[in-house]
């Protein structure tokens, strides 16, 4: 809790990290109705190169956040913290899951969620999901009918989740592959591939074997479902991977009202989806989904926002649901550089990054098809392999001094190459060793 004076939530992030996660967390808290003040970094006055807070300064290569949910000495915040703190905390969990590429699972018994889209109203959402406006108001503790794009509303339902795939096939990563291209080729999503393979980043290695989702348990031609207490058309459609409109058409329904015990026909689904034809040109397309933003799409496809805007001649960050965007694709004749993926941080420049990895500025410009030296925080760069560096996996008992001595370099050079802020190492940690 914060004090004294002020109102709303704040998030403080480390000097070594980008603002992305802090912003996501603050926006998630804001979607639960709390005032969003700011996300920021704080420096130690006597040494501005260091973080002010111990939680940032002494935690190594992590992304620690200091989250202050509200001001305990503010009457409005005090009331919110008593009534809504668990909702704020759950919003942070949701933001962390989404940032890490994991499927967010709401707490047991909390029902399903709907993300407010542009043009939505309580009435249109209630009508779409087959529930009443009063149910939505009561379940979400709404005191007004005003909604925010991206706000998550609890939906009355059973809280059950679909059964995950029961078996898998595999795919071996080839030169030039990306998670997005593989997901598109096999009719799945980047998030699903990362979940299935316990991936924490979008980086792939040539020869890496990935599990692929196969068939889920899907309704056959004569499948039916008996309506249970708490069901809505939206909950049933979501559970069986179909739409409310399709359920209404199949069952000749003229409204969204259901009766407990009512038997619904379910649409048949092919038992084995046919993978789409791999792209053959230099560009592919992506259709904007509810809740998408340029940042989320760029992050999903492992490219930069600037690249997306350039490809599509966009002059603003506004998107429309259903809008078709050009995205970089793979070409069978295209040779893509191999190397390390590096995410641009606050204060970075091409010269600093090149110096850190023992390559030249021109090497990075060529590998990433850059047209200028301007970088964006969060932008991902391919760092081409250099003959002046190698990688080393930390073993039990290792120290930076011993490793530096072993490879004929210095502790400072290793810390600079790996952006380390302390001498602490973890067994299994991979270090870049400069010449």
N, C-alpha and C positions, 0 to 999 in steps of 0.2 A: 504494500500500500504506500501511497505517496503522501507527502505533507511538506511544508504547510502552504495552503492557498492553491487555487486552481481547481479545475474540474476536467475529468476525462482520463483516458489511458495513454501511456507512453511506452515506447520500447527502445532500449539502448542496445546497440550492437558493437562488436569489436572493431578496432581499426583495421585489422587484417581481413575483414569480411566485407562482402558487398551488402547493399541495403535490401536486397530482394526478400530474404526471409523475414527480416524485421517488418518490412512493409506489409507482407502477406499476413503476418500475425496481427498487426494493428488493424488492418482492414477486416479481418475475421472477427475481432472483438467488436469493431464498429458495426458489423452486420447483426450483432445481437442487441444493438440499441445503445451502446456506450459511446460517448463523445470521443473522437479520435483527435488527440493533441498533436503528437509528432513522433517520428522515429529518428534517432540521431546517434552520433558517437560522442564520447567525452574523453578528453585527454588529461593526463596527469600534469598539473601546472609546473612542477619542477622538472619534468622531462616529457615534453609534448609528443615524443615518439612513442610513448607508452600509454596504455589505457588507464583511465582513472580508477575503474573498479577492478577488484581482485578477480571477480568471476570472469572477466575478459582477459586480464593480464596473465593469469597463471594456469590457463587451461589448454595450452598447446594448440595443435592444429584441429580445432573444433569450431563450431559456430554458436557460441553461447549467447543467450539473450537475457537481458534484465527486463522483465515485464512488470510494469506497474499498472494495475487494473483500475486505479482510481485514487482520489484524495480522501483519506479517512476523516479529515477535518472539514470536508464539504458536506453539507446536509444532503444534497441530491446524490452525490456519489456514495455516501454512507448507506443510504437506503438501497441504492442499486447493488452495492456490495453484499448487503444482507440478503437480498432477494434473488440476485441474478449472477452471483459470482461463479457458481458451477457452470452456468451457461457460457460465461466468458472463458473459463478454463477449457471447456469442451471445444470452444471455437479455436483455441490455440492448438489443441490436439488435432483438430481437423485441418488447420493450416499446415502443421508440420507433416501430416500424412500426405497432403496434396503436394507439398514442396518436395518430399522425398520420393514421390511417384508411387506411393502405396494406396491401396483402396481403403478409404475411410469407412469404418464400421461404427455407426452410432451406438451409444450405450444400450444394453439390452432393455427392451420395454419402452424405448423412447420413440418408437414409430419410425416412419420414413421421412425423408426430407425432400423439399422442392426448392430449387434455386430461382429466385425472381429474375425475370428477363425483361428486356426493354418492352414497354407497352403493356405489361401485366398490371392487373388490378386484383384486389381480393375477390371480386365477383368473377372475373374471368378465370382465375386460378381455381376457385371453388368449383366452377362449372366444368373446367377441364378435368379435374381430379374426382369429380363425383361426390363432393362433400358440400357442406353448407358454409356460408360466410361466417356464421356464428361459431361453428366448430373451429374454423381456422383462427378466429379472434381469440377464443377461449384457450385453445391449446398453445398459442404463441404469446399469450399475455399482452395482446395488442390493445392499446388505448386509442389509436387512431387507425384510419384506413390507408395512411401513407406508407408506401413501400419503397425500398431502395434496390436498384439493380444489383444482383449478387447476394442479396439477403437470403438466408436459408430459413424456410418455414417448415415446422414439423407438420406432418400429414397424418391424420388418424389411420392406423393400420395395425397389422399383426406383429410387425417387427421381425418377421422371418426373412431370411436372405436366401437367394437362389443357391442351388447346389453347384459347387465349382466343378470344373472338368475332372473326370475320374482317371483319365489316362493321357499320355503325352507322346508326341513325336519329337524329333530333334532336328536342328539345322546347324550346320557348321559355317561360321562367319567367314566371308570371302573378302578379298581386297576391295575397298570402296564401299562396303556395306555400312549402313547406319541402322539404328533401332527402328527409325521411322520407316525406312525402305523395307525392312524385314517384316514389320507389322503390317504394312500395306500389302505386301506380296502374299501374306498368308491370312489375310482377312481378320486381323486382330488389332489390338492397340498397343502403343508403347508402354502404357501403364501396366497392361496385362502381362506383357513380356517381362517387364522389370519385376513384377510381383512373383511371377512363376519361377524366375531365375535368381531371386534375392539380390537384384542389382541395385546399387545405391547411386549410380551415375549412368550417363548415356555412353560412356566410353566402352568400346569393344576391341578385342584383340583378334587378329586373323587366326583362324583355326579354333577359336572358342566355340564350344558346343552349347547351343541354347535349346531349352525345352520349348516346345510349341504347344499351345492349347489345341486339343482335338475336339471331339463332339461332346456336348453336354447332354444331360437328360432332357429331351425336348418332346413336346406332345406329338403323338402320331395322328393319323388322319381322323380317328374317331375319339380323340381325347376330350375329356370334359373336366370341369372343376366345379366343386360345390362351394358356394359362398359361405364363408365363416363370419362370426361376429367380428366387427372391426374392419372388414374388407371394404375396399372401394374399387372402382374400375381401374383407377390409376395403379393401386397397389398390385392388383392381379396382373395387369398388363406388364408392369415392371418385372414381376416375378417370372413371367413366362416369355420375356423378351419379345413382346409385341406392343401394340398401341391401343389406346382407349378406343379410337375410331374403328380399328379392325375388330375389336371385341364387340362393339355395338353393331357393326355391319353383319358380322357372323351370326349374332344372336337376335337380329331384328329389333334392337333396343331403340326406343325413341327418347329416352332420358338416361341420366346417370344413376338413377335410383336402383338399389339392389335389395333383395330380400335374403335373410339368412336361410340357407337350405336351397336356394335357387341354383339350378344346374346350368352352367355356361359351357358352350362349345369353345374349344381352343383351336387356334389356327395350326395347321400342320407345318412343320419346319423341316427342311432337308436335313438328313442325319449326318451328312458330311459336306460341309461347305466347300465349294470349288475355289481354290486360290485365284485371285485376279492375275491377269497377265502382267509380268514384270514390266515396268516402264521401259520404253525403247528410245524416247526422246530425251532432250536435255532438261525438260520441265515436267512437273506433275502438278496436280491440283489438290486443294484441300477445301472442304466446305465448312464454313463457320457454323459451330454448334452453339446451343444455349450456354451462356456463361463464359464463352471464349473471349480472350483479349489478344491483341497482337503479341503481348509478352508471353502469355501462356502457350500460344501456338508456336512462337519462335522457340521457346524452351522445349516444347514437345518434339519439334522437328530438328532440334540441335543446330539452329541457325540464329542469326541476330535479328532484332527488330528492324534495324536499318536495311538489312538485306531483303526482308519481306516487303518493306515499303518501297524499296527500289524496284523489285520485280513487278510490283503491282501498281506502280505510279501513284502511290497513296500520299496525300498531303496532310493527313491527320491520322490519329489512332482510332477513329471511330469505325466500328464494323457493324454489319447487319447479319442477323441469323439467316443462313442459307446462301450468303455471299460466297462466291467461288474465288479462291486465291491461288495464284501461281506459286508453287514452291519448288526449290531446287530438287531435281530428280537425279537418277543415275543414268549414265550412258554406257553401253557395252564397250565403247571405244575410248571412254574417258579414263584417264589415269589420275587418281587422287593421291596426294602426298600422304605418306605415313608419318606418324609421330605422336607426340604427347598432346592432349587437349588441355589448354590452360584458360581459366576464366579470369577476365580482366577485373582488377580491383581498383578501389579508389587510389589515386596517385600514380597509377601505372602509366608508362609510355612505351612505345615500341622499342626505344633504346634500352630502357631498364629491363624489359622482358627479354630482349635479345641477349643482353649482357648476363642476365641470370641463367639462361639456358645454354650459353656458349655458342650462339649462332649469330648471324648478322640480321640487321633490320630488313635488308632485301630478301633474305631467306623467308622471313615471316610474311612479308608483303606478297611474295610469289606464292607461298603455300596457301594463302587465304584469299588470293585475288583481290587484295585491297587496292583502292584507288587513291587513298590519302592516308596520312599518319594519325587521323583522328580516331580515338577508341571510345567505346561506351562501356560503363561499368556493367558487368554481367555478360559482356560479349565473350563468345568462346573462340579461341584461336587454336589453329593447328601449329604446333611447334615441331618443325622438321627435325629428324634425328641428326645429331651432330657427332662427328668422330671425336670431338673433344670432351665428351661426357659419357658416363655409363650409369647404370642403376645398381643399387645394392639393397638387399632386403635385411633389415635389422635382425640380429640374432640375440639370444639370451646372453646378457653380460656385456653387450656392446655399449660403448659411449661414443659421443661425437669425436673426442680426442683420439680414441683408438682407431676409429674408421678413417679419420683424416690422415693419421700417421700411416695407416696401411696403404692408402691410395696416393700418398705423396702430395696431399693438398692441405688446406687449413680448415679449422673449425668454422671460421667466419665465412669462408668460401662456400662450405656446405650449407650453412644457415642461410646465406644469401640466395643460393640456388634453389633452396626448398622453401623460402619464405618463412623460416622458423623464427619464433620470437623467444624461445627458451632452449635449453640444452636437453630437455626431456625427450626420450625416445620410447617407442612402443615396439615390442617384439612383433615382427611381421611388417612393420612400416617400411615403405619403399622410398629410398633417398636417391636423388640425382647427385652423382659425384662428378663435379667439374674437373677438368684437367688442371 
